[in-house]
Amino acid sequence: MTVHVADHPLIKHKLGLMRKHDISTKDFRDLSSEVARLLTYEAAKDLPTQKKTIQGWAGSVEVDELKGKKITIVPILRAGLGMMNGVIDLIPSAKVSVVGYYRNEETLMPVEYYVKTANDIEERIALILDPMLATGGTLLATIDTLKKAGCRRIKGLFLVAAPEGIKKVTEAHPDVEIYVAAVDDRLNEVGYILPGLGDAGDKIFGTK
Ligand code: URA
């Protein structure tokens, strides 16, 4: 698995703002979208293009256009929804496939409760969205679901990742590419990333 850690002043600045303990819901939500948009720019760098001749203002001109069916965005419920608009800003024709999991309190494993994927998912690149790549359990379950549905190319966009989660997913799925604004220090004893952002879902939805 290739891990792309965004090394960009705008992303670093915006993520720094998101770490403030008293950030408002509005600011956290806006910044989640903005960082997602910037990560999308990075993740889209290798999309295939093809030449096309069109009529320009001074006659025919050859331009580039994106080739074939392109992207399905896969927000993981619920926090992944907070990144969705930023991605759609740049890829407005993307189909949206949604997955949802809850945690089994005994096994601590993610249990799927909702899946609705694009019906031509095997022809699309999946862009999984989740603000936090923590233990990696939900991401592994999502990748398994997408591969079973026929998806052949998968990328994941995260605001913050823990080394533990990256390691787990790297070992299981070396073909999946990860784009992340920052890799933080570690997980705490209840699976939160340190220094991290806290509960990203609560902060996006204003439910803390
Ligand atoms: N989910 C969150 O929202 N934050 C973390 O730090 C880990 C998982």
Residues whose N, C-alpha, C, O or C-beta is under 5 A from the ligand:
A	BS01	URA	M132 A134 G191 Y192 I193 G196 G198 D199 A200 G201
